[in-house]
Amino acid sequence: MKRAKQRLPLKPRNPVARSPLLGKGGPHGKSTAAKRRQAQVELLKQTRDPDPEP
């Protein structure tokens, strides 16, 4: 029966040599247009239904 192959420990990647295309990753979020649209919707809601003053 053959033995399992011995794997070498992984070397850490060189951060200087990484592709700049890989820097686009990260948490997903709202786009600028979506944020702008949401602000516009909130503004329209406030103008349509202002808070009643006591």
PQR file of N, CA, C, O and H, with PARSE charges and radii, in Angstrom:
ATOM      1  N   MET A   1       0.840  -1.178   0.000 -0.4000 1.5000
ATOM      2  CA  MET A   1       0.000   0.000   0.000 -0.0000 2.0000
ATOM      3  C   MET A   1       0.889   1.247   0.000  0.5500 1.7000
ATOM      4  O   MET A   1       1.882   1.315   0.725 -0.5500 1.4000
ATOM      5  N   LYS A   2       0.512   2.242  -0.835 -0.4000 1.5000
ATOM      6  CA  LYS A   2       1.319   3.453  -0.937 -0.0000 2.0000
ATOM      7  C   LYS A   2       1.068   4.383   0.240  0.5500 1.7000
ATOM      8  O   LYS A   2      -0.003   4.387   0.847 -0.5500 1.4000
ATOM      9  H   LYS A   2      -0.295   2.187  -1.424  0.4000 1.0000
ATOM     10  N   ARG A   3       2.070   5.150   0.530 -0.4000 1.5000
ATOM     11  CA  ARG A   3       1.935   6.170   1.568 -0.0000 2.0000
ATOM     12  C   ARG A   3       1.290   7.420   0.979  0.5500 1.7000
ATOM     13  O   ARG A   3       1.354   7.651  -0.228 -0.5500 1.4000
ATOM     14  H   ARG A   3       2.940   5.146   0.036  0.4000 1.0000
ATOM     15  N   ALA A   4       0.672   8.220   1.836 -0.4000 1.5000
ATOM     16  CA  ALA A   4       0.118   9.496   1.406 -0.0000 2.0000
ATOM     17  C   ALA A   4       1.264  10.450   1.098  0.5500 1.7000
ATOM     18  O   ALA A   4       2.303  10.424   1.758 -0.5500 1.4000
ATOM     19  H   ALA A   4       0.621   8.033   2.817  0.4000 1.0000
ATOM     20  N   LYS A   5       1.060  11.303   0.075 -0.4000 1.5000
ATOM     21  CA  LYS A   5       2.105  12.255  -0.287 -0.0000 2.0000
ATOM     22  C   LYS A   5       2.244  13.327   0.787  0.5500 1.7000
ATOM     23  O   LYS A   5       1.261  13.816   1.344 -0.5500 1.4000
ATOM     24  H   LYS A   5       0.216  11.324  -0.461  0.4000 1.0000
ATOM     25  N   GLN A   6       3.498  13.673   1.057 -0.4000 1.5000
ATOM     26  CA  GLN A   6       3.766  14.724   2.024 -0.0000 2.0000
ATOM     27  C   GLN A   6       3.637  16.077   1.313  0.5500 1.7000
ATOM     28  O   GLN A   6       4.269  16.306   0.282 -0.5500 1.4000
ATOM     29  H   GLN A   6       4.297  13.276   0.604  0.4000 1.0000
ATOM     30  N   ARG A   7       2.819  16.960   1.868 -0.4000 1.5000
ATOM     31  CA  ARG A   7       2.656  18.287   1.266 -0.0000 2.0000
ATOM     32  C   ARG A   7       3.534  19.294   1.989  0.5500 1.7000
ATOM     33  O   ARG A   7       3.680  19.250   3.211 -0.5500 1.4000
ATOM     34  H   ARG A   7       2.305  16.773   2.705  0.4000 1.0000
ATOM     35  N   LEU A   8       4.105  20.185   1.230 -0.4000 1.5000
ATOM     36  CA  LEU A   8       4.903  21.244   1.820 -0.0000 2.0000
ATOM     37  C   LEU A   8       3.983  22.319   2.381  0.5500 1.7000
ATOM     38  O   LEU A   8       2.895  22.533   1.847 -0.5500 1.4000
ATOM     39  H   LEU A   8       3.986  20.221   0.238  0.4000 1.0000
ATOM     40  N   PRO A   9       4.395  22.996   3.445 -0.5600 1.5000
ATOM     41  CA  PRO A   9       3.561  24.088   3.961  0.2800 2.0000
ATOM     42  C   PRO A   9       3.458  25.202   2.914  0.5500 1.7000
ATOM     43  O   PRO A   9       4.422  25.489   2.204 -0.5500 1.4000
ATOM     44  N   LEU A  10       2.280  25.823   2.827 -0.4000 1.5000
ATOM     45  CA  LEU A  10       2.070  26.870   1.830 -0.0000 2.0000
ATOM     46  C   LEU A  10       2.873  28.112   2.181  0.5500 1.7000
ATOM     47  O   LEU A  10       2.938  28.527   3.338 -0.5500 1.4000
ATOM     48  H   LEU A  10       1.497  25.590   3.403  0.4000 1.0000
ATOM     49  N   LYS A  11       3.482  28.694   1.157 -0.4000 1.5000
ATOM     50  CA  LYS A  11       4.210  29.936   1.366 -0.0000 2.0000
ATOM     51  C   LYS A  11       3.221  31.090   1.329  0.5500 1.7000
ATOM     52  O   LYS A  11       2.269  31.051   0.550 -0.5500 1.4000
ATOM     53  H   LYS A  11       3.429  28.357   0.217  0.4000 1.0000
ATOM     54  N   PRO A  12       3.418  32.111   2.146 -0.5600 1.5000
ATOM     55  CA  PRO A  12       2.525  33.270   2.069  0.2800 2.0000
ATOM     56  C   PRO A  12       2.716  34.009   0.748  0.5500 1.7000
ATOM     57  O   PRO A  12       3.830  34.088   0.230 -0.5500 1.4000
ATOM     58  N   ARG A  13       1.641  34.542   0.216 -0.4000 1.5000
ATOM     59  CA  ARG A  13       1.735  35.257  -1.048 -0.0000 2.0000
ATOM     60  C   ARG A  13       2.439  36.592  -0.867  0.5500 1.7000
ATOM     61  O   ARG A  13       2.405  37.197   0.204 -0.5500 1.4000
ATOM     62  H   ARG A  13       0.736  34.478   0.637  0.4000 1.0000
ATOM     63  N   ASN A  14       3.072  37.032  -1.935 -0.4000 1.5000
ATOM     64  CA  ASN A  14       3.752  38.318  -1.937 -0.0000 2.0000
ATOM     65  C   ASN A  14       2.709  39.407  -2.189  0.5500 1.7000
ATOM     66  O   ASN A  14       2.172  39.476  -3.294 -0.5500 1.4000
ATOM     67  H   ASN A  14       3.100  36.540  -2.806  0.4000 1.0000
ATOM     68  N   PRO A  15       2.401  40.264  -1.206 -0.5600 1.5000
ATOM     69  CA  PRO A  15       1.370  41.278  -1.424  0.2800 2.0000
ATOM     70  C   PRO A  15       1.767  42.316  -2.471  0.5500 1.7000
ATOM     71  O   PRO A  15       0.894  42.956  -3.058 -0.5500 1.4000
ATOM     72  N   VAL A  16       3.045  42.494  -2.712 -0.4000 1.5000
ATOM     73  CA  VAL A  16       3.499  43.473  -3.698 -0.0000 2.0000
ATOM     74  C   VAL A  16       3.247  42.966  -5.110  0.5500 1.7000
ATOM     75  O   VAL A  16       2.977  43.752  -6.018 -0.5500 1.4000
ATOM     76  H   VAL A  16       3.754  41.974  -2.235  0.4000 1.0000
ATOM     77  N   ALA A  17       3.336  41.647  -5.298 -0.4000 1.5000
ATOM     78  CA  ALA A  17       3.217  41.078  -6.628 -0.0000 2.0000
ATOM     79  C   ALA A  17       1.777  40.704  -6.989  0.5500 1.7000
ATOM     80  O   ALA A  17       1.544  40.180  -8.078 -0.5500 1.4000
ATOM     81  H   ALA A  17       3.556  41.009  -4.561  0.4000 1.0000
ATOM     82  N   ARG A  18       0.825  40.952  -6.123 -0.4000 1.5000
ATOM     83  CA  ARG A  18      -0.565  40.589  -6.407 -0.0000 2.0000
ATOM     84  C   ARG A  18      -1.119  41.448  -7.522  0.5500 1.7000
ATOM     85  O   ARG A  18      -0.699  42.588  -7.719 -0.5500 1.4000
ATOM     86  H   ARG A  18       1.015  41.377  -5.238  0.4000 1.0000
ATOM     87  N   SER A  19      -2.064  40.888  -8.243 -0.4000 1.5000
ATOM     88  CA  SER A  19      -2.694  41.605  -9.341 -0.0000 2.0000
ATOM     89  C   SER A  19      -3.598  42.710  -8.786  0.5500 1.7000
ATOM     90  O   SER A  19      -4.303  42.474  -7.804 -0.5500 1.4000
ATOM     91  H   SER A  19      -2.406  39.962  -8.083  0.4000 1.0000
ATOM     92  N   PRO A  20      -3.600  43.897  -9.377 -0.5600 1.5000
ATOM     93  CA  PRO A  20      -4.503  44.954  -8.898  0.2800 2.0000
ATOM     94  C   PRO A  20      -5.970  44.606  -9.137  0.5500 1.7000
ATOM     95  O   PRO A  20      -6.852  45.193  -8.510 -0.5500 1.4000
ATOM     96  N   LEU A  21      -6.243  43.654 -10.040 -0.4000 1.5000
ATOM     97  CA  LEU A  21      -7.625  43.253 -10.284 -0.0000 2.0000
ATOM     98  C   LEU A  21      -8.220  42.528  -9.084  0.5500 1.7000
ATOM     99  O   LEU A  21      -9.438  42.506  -8.909 -0.5500 1.4000
ATOM    100  H   LEU A  21      -5.527  43.177 -10.550  0.4000 1.0000
ATOM    101  N   LEU A  22      -7.361  41.936  -8.259 -0.4000 1.5000
ATOM    102  CA  LEU A  22      -7.857  41.212  -7.092 -0.0000 2.0000
ATOM    103  C   LEU A  22      -8.237  42.160  -5.958  0.5500 1.7000
ATOM    104  O   LEU A  22      -8.834  41.720  -4.976 -0.5500 1.4000
ATOM    105  H   LEU A  22      -6.371  41.954  -8.402  0.4000 1.0000
ATOM    106  N   GLY A  23      -7.912  43.434  -6.062 -0.4000 1.5000
ATOM    107  CA  GLY A  23      -8.234  44.392  -5.015 -0.0000 2.0000
ATOM    108  C   GLY A  23      -9.670  44.833  -5.021  0.5500 1.7000
ATOM    109  O   GLY A  23     -10.092  45.572  -4.131 -0.5500 1.4000
ATOM    110  H   GLY A  23      -7.427  43.792  -6.859  0.4000 1.0000
ATOM    111  N   LYS A  24     -10.440  44.397  -6.010 -0.4000 1.5000
ATOM    112  CA  LYS A  24     -11.831  44.840  -6.101 -0.0000 2.0000
ATOM    113  C   LYS A  24     -12.761  44.025  -5.227  0.5500 1.7000
ATOM    114  O   LYS A  24     -13.954  44.318  -5.150 -0.5500 1.4000
ATOM    115  H   LYS A  24     -10.097  43.798  -6.733  0.4000 1.0000
ATOM    116  N   GLY A  25     -12.233  43.008  -4.570 -0.4000 1.5000
ATOM    117  CA  GLY A  25     -13.067  42.183  -3.713 -0.0000 2.0000
ATOM    118  C   GLY A  25     -13.412  42.903  -2.424  0.5500 1.7000
ATOM    119  O   GLY A  25     -12.968  44.025  -2.181 -0.5500 1.4000
ATOM    120  H   GLY A  25     -11.264  42.770  -4.633  0.4000 1.0000
ATOM    121  N   GLY A  26     -14.201  42.249  -1.616 -0.4000 1.5000
ATOM    122  CA  GLY A  26     -14.574  42.821  -0.334 -0.0000 2.0000
ATOM    123  C   GLY A  26     -16.072  42.736  -0.131  0.5500 1.7000
ATOM    124  O   GLY A  26     -16.776  42.105  -0.919 -0.5500 1.4000
ATOM    125  H   GLY A  26     -14.562  41.338  -1.813  0.4000 1.0000
ATOM    126  N   PRO A  27     -16.562  43.369   0.921 -0.5600 1.5000
ATOM    127  CA  PRO A  27     -17.992  43.274   1.206  0.2800 2.0000
ATOM    128  C   PRO A  27     -18.814  43.969   0.138  0.5500 1.7000
ATOM    129  O   PRO A  27     -18.434  45.019  -0.380 -0.5500 1.4000
ATOM    130  N   HIS A  28     -19.939  43.369  -0.178 -0.4000 1.5000
ATOM    131  CA  HIS A  28     -20.830  43.974  -1.148 -0.0000 2.0000
ATOM    132  C   HIS A  28     -21.628  45.068  -0.464  0.5500 1.7000
ATOM    133  O   HIS A  28     -21.877  44.997   0.739 -0.5500 1.4000
ATOM    134  H   HIS A  28     -20.249  42.516   0.243  0.4000 1.0000
ATOM    135  N   GLY A  29     -22.023  46.056  -1.204 -0.4000 1.5000
ATOM    136  CA  GLY A  29     -22.799  47.150  -0.643 -0.0000 2.0000
ATOM    137  C   GLY A  29     -23.640  47.813  -1.713  0.5500 1.7000
ATOM    138  O   GLY A  29     -23.615  47.422  -2.880 -0.5500 1.4000
ATOM    139  H   GLY A  29     -21.821  46.113  -2.181  0.4000 1.0000
ATOM    140  N   LYS A  30     -24.378  48.814  -1.297 -0.4000 1.5000
ATOM    141  CA  LYS A  30     -25.222  49.546  -2.232 -0.0000 2.0000
ATOM    142  C   LYS A  30     -24.338  50.376  -3.160  0.5500 1.7000
ATOM    143  O   LYS A  30     -23.292  50.885  -2.757 -0.5500 1.4000
ATOM    144  H   LYS A  30     -24.398  49.131  -0.349  0.4000 1.0000
ATOM    145  N   SER A  31     -24.780  50.500  -4.404 -0.4000 1.5000
ATOM    146  CA  SER A  31     -24.048  51.336  -5.347 -0.0000 2.0000
ATOM    147  C   SER A  31     -24.344  52.803  -5.045  0.5500 1.7000
ATOM    148  O   SER A  31     -25.270  53.119  -4.297 -0.5500 1.4000
ATOM    149  H   SER A  31     -25.630  50.087  -4.731  0.4000 1.0000
ATOM    150  N   THR A  32     -23.561  53.680  -5.626 -0.4000 1.5000
ATOM    151  CA  THR A  32     -23.757  55.111  -5.420 -0.0000 2.0000
ATOM    152  C   THR A  32     -25.118  55.547  -5.945  0.5500 1.7000
ATOM    153  O   THR A  32     -25.792  56.368  -5.323 -0.5500 1.4000
ATOM    154  H   THR A  32     -22.809  53.424  -6.233  0.4000 1.0000
ATOM    155  N   ALA A  33     -25.520  55.003  -7.081 -0.4000 1.5000
ATOM    156  CA  ALA A  33     -26.821  55.348  -7.654 -0.0000 2.0000
ATOM    157  C   ALA A  33     -27.952  54.880  -6.745  0.5500 1.7000
ATOM    158  O   ALA A  33     -28.955  55.577  -6.593 -0.5500 1.4000
ATOM    159  H   ALA A  33     -24.972  54.337  -7.587  0.4000 1.0000
ATOM    160  N   ALA A  34     -27.797  53.703  -6.141 -0.4000 1.5000
ATOM    161  CA  ALA A  34     -28.828  53.192  -5.244 -0.0000 2.0000
ATOM    162  C   ALA A  34     -28.944  54.063  -3.995  0.5500 1.7000
ATOM    163  O   ALA A  34     -30.047  54.316  -3.511 -0.5500 1.4000
ATOM    164  H   ALA A  34     -26.982  53.137  -6.265  0.4000 1.0000
ATOM    165  N   LYS A  35     -27.808  54.521  -3.475 -0.4000 1.5000
ATOM    166  CA  LYS A  35     -27.832  55.408  -2.304 -0.0000 2.0000
ATOM    167  C   LYS A  35     -28.487  56.737  -2.646  0.5500 1.7000
ATOM    168  O   LYS A  35     -29.267  57.279  -1.863 -0.5500 1.4000
ATOM    169  H   LYS A  35     -26.911  54.315  -3.868  0.4000 1.0000
ATOM    170  N   ARG A  36     -28.163  57.253  -3.819 -0.4000 1.5000
ATOM    171  CA  ARG A  36     -28.738  58.523  -4.251 -0.0000 2.0000
ATOM    172  C   ARG A  36     -30.249  58.396  -4.427  0.5500 1.7000
ATOM    173  O   ARG A  36     -31.002  59.285  -4.032 -0.5500 1.4000
ATOM    174  H   ARG A  36     -27.529  56.813  -4.456  0.4000 1.0000
ATOM    175  N   ARG A  37     -30.689  57.281  -5.023 -0.4000 1.5000
ATOM    176  CA  ARG A  37     -32.114  57.036  -5.228 -0.0000 2.0000
ATOM    177  C   ARG A  37     -32.839  56.896  -3.897  0.5500 1.7000
ATOM    178  O   ARG A  37     -33.940  57.421  -3.736 -0.5500 1.4000
ATOM    179  H   ARG A  37     -30.076  56.559  -5.344  0.4000 1.0000
ATOM    180  N   GLN A  38     -32.237  56.196  -2.946 -0.4000 1.5000
ATOM    181  CA  GLN A  38     -32.845  56.020  -1.633 -0.0000 2.0000
ATOM    182  C   GLN A  38     -32.991  57.366  -0.921  0.5500 1.7000
ATOM    183  O   GLN A  38     -34.004  57.608  -0.265 -0.5500 1.4000
ATOM    184  H   GLN A  38     -31.342  55.769  -3.077  0.4000 1.0000
ATOM    185  N   ALA A  39     -32.001  58.236  -1.042 -0.4000 1.5000
ATOM    186  CA  ALA A  39     -32.092  59.565  -0.441 -0.0000 2.0000
ATOM    187  C   ALA A  39     -33.232  60.357  -1.075  0.5500 1.7000
ATOM    188  O   ALA A  39     -33.952  61.075  -0.382 -0.5500 1.4000
ATOM    189  H   ALA A  39     -31.178  58.039  -1.575  0.4000 1.0000
ATOM    190  N   GLN A  40     -33.394  60.229  -2.381 -0.4000 1.5000
ATOM    191  CA  GLN A  40     -34.474  60.931  -3.091 -0.0000 2.0000
ATOM    192  C   GLN A  40     -35.839  60.413  -2.627  0.5500 1.7000
ATOM    193  O   GLN A  40     -36.761  61.204  -2.429 -0.5500 1.4000
ATOM    194  H   GLN A  40     -32.809  59.646  -2.944  0.4000 1.0000
ATOM    195  N   VAL A  41     -35.976  59.107  -2.454 -0.4000 1.5000
ATOM    196  CA  VAL A  41     -37.236  58.519  -1.989 -0.0000 2.0000
ATOM    197  C   VAL A  41     -37.567  59.009  -0.586  0.5500 1.7000
ATOM    198  O   VAL A  41     -38.715  59.349  -0.299 -0.5500 1.4000
ATOM    199  H   VAL A  41     -35.227  58.465  -2.615  0.4000 1.0000
ATOM    200  N   GLU A  42     -36.563  59.047   0.288 -0.4000 1.5000
ATOM    201  CA  GLU A  42     -36.784  59.540   1.650 -0.0000 2.0000
ATOM    202  C   GLU A  42     -37.215  61.003   1.647  0.5500 1.7000
ATOM    203  O   GLU A  42     -38.095  61.395   2.413 -0.5500 1.4000
ATOM    204  H   GLU A  42     -35.630  58.771   0.054  0.4000 1.0000
ATOM    205  N   LEU A  43     -36.602  61.802   0.794 -0.4000 1.5000
ATOM    206  CA  LEU A  43     -36.962  63.212   0.702 -0.0000 2.0000
ATOM    207  C   LEU A  43     -38.406  63.370   0.227  0.5500 1.7000
ATOM    208  O   LEU A  43     -39.152  64.194   0.757 -0.5500 1.4000
ATOM    209  H   LEU A  43     -35.886  61.484   0.172  0.4000 1.0000
ATOM    210  N   LEU A  44     -38.789  62.591  -0.756 -0.4000 1.5000
ATOM    211  CA  LEU A  44     -40.158  62.660  -1.257 -0.0000 2.0000
ATOM    212  C   LEU A  44     -41.166  62.214  -0.196  0.5500 1.7000
ATOM    213  O   LEU A  44     -42.259  62.775  -0.111 -0.5500 1.4000
ATOM    214  H   LEU A  44     -38.183  61.922  -1.187  0.4000 1.0000
ATOM    215  N   LYS A  45     -40.815  61.221   0.605 -0.4000 1.5000
ATOM    216  CA  LYS A  45     -41.688  60.783   1.687 -0.0000 2.0000
ATOM    217  C   LYS A  45     -41.887  61.895   2.708  0.5500 1.7000
ATOM    218  O   LYS A  45     -43.000  62.110   3.190 -0.5500 1.4000
ATOM    219  H   LYS A  45     -39.928  60.765   0.536  0.4000 1.0000
ATOM    220  N   GLN A  46     -40.805  62.603   3.038 -0.4000 1.5000
ATOM    221  CA  GLN A  46     -40.900  63.683   4.024 -0.0000 2.0000
ATOM    222  C   GLN A  46     -41.738  64.846   3.503  0.5500 1.7000
ATOM    223  O   GLN A  46     -42.505  65.446   4.255 -0.5500 1.4000
ATOM    224  H   GLN A  46     -39.901  62.428   2.647  0.4000 1.0000
ATOM    225  N   THR A  47     -41.594  65.163   2.231 -0.4000 1.5000
ATOM    226  CA  THR A  47     -42.367  66.277   1.688 -0.0000 2.0000
ATOM    227  C   THR A  47     -43.838  65.906   1.543  0.5500 1.7000
ATOM    228  O   THR A  47     -44.708  66.770   1.647 -0.5500 1.4000
ATOM    229  H   THR A  47     -40.971  64.676   1.619  0.4000 1.0000
ATOM    230  N   ARG A  48     -44.119  64.637   1.307 -0.4000 1.5000
ATOM    231  CA  ARG A  48     -45.503  64.204   1.134 -0.0000 2.0000
ATOM    232  C   ARG A  48     -46.203  64.074   2.486  0.5500 1.7000
ATOM    233  O   ARG A  48     -47.350  64.495   2.632 -0.5500 1.4000
ATOM    234  H   ARG A  48     -43.412  63.935   1.223  0.4000 1.0000
ATOM    235  N   ASP A  49     -45.523  63.495   3.470 -0.4000 1.5000
ATOM    236  CA  ASP A  49     -46.098  63.262   4.795 -0.0000 2.0000
ATOM    237  C   ASP A  49     -45.188  63.855   5.860  0.5500 1.7000
ATOM    238  O   ASP A  49     -44.447  63.115   6.506 -0.5500 1.4000
ATOM    239  H   ASP A  49     -44.591  63.152   3.351  0.4000 1.0000
ATOM    240  N   PRO A  50     -45.221  65.164   6.061 -0.5600 1.5000
ATOM    241  CA  PRO A  50     -44.353  65.744   7.097  0.2800 2.0000
ATOM    242  C   PRO A  50     -44.818  65.289   8.487  0.5500 1.7000
ATOM    243  O   PRO A  50     -45.990  64.971   8.690 -0.5500 1.4000
ATOM    244  N   ASP A  51     -43.895  65.265   9.418 -0.4000 1.5000
ATOM    245  CA  ASP A  51     -44.233  64.861  10.780 -0.0000 2.0000
ATOM    246  C   ASP A  51     -45.224  65.862  11.378  0.5500 1.7000
ATOM    247  O   ASP A  51     -45.009  67.070  11.283 -0.5500 1.4000
ATOM    248  H   ASP A  51     -42.943  65.523   9.253  0.4000 1.0000
ATOM    249  N   PRO A  52     -46.298  65.378  11.987 -0.5600 1.5000
ATOM    250  CA  PRO A  52     -47.259  66.303  12.602  0.2800 2.0000
ATOM    251  C   PRO A  52     -46.627  66.995  13.794  0.5500 1.7000
ATOM    252  O   PRO A  52     -45.992  66.353  14.631 -0.5500 1.4000
ATOM    253  N   GLU A  53     -46.801  68.297  13.868 -0.4000 1.5000
ATOM    254  CA  GLU A  53     -46.215  69.046  14.987 -0.0000 2.0000
ATOM    255  C   GLU A  53     -47.206  69.064  16.130  0.5500 1.7000
ATOM    256  O   GLU A  53     -48.393  69.299  15.900 -0.5500 1.4000
ATOM    257  H   GLU A  53     -47.316  68.818  13.187  0.4000 1.0000
ATOM    258  N   PRO A  54     -46.756  68.821  17.375 -0.5600 1.5000
ATOM    259  CA  PRO A  54     -47.674  68.797  18.531  0.2800 2.0000
ATOM    260  C   PRO A  54     -48.150  70.164  18.972  0.5500 1.7000
ATOM    261  O   PRO A  54     -48.919  70.272  19.927 -0.5500 1.4000
TER
END
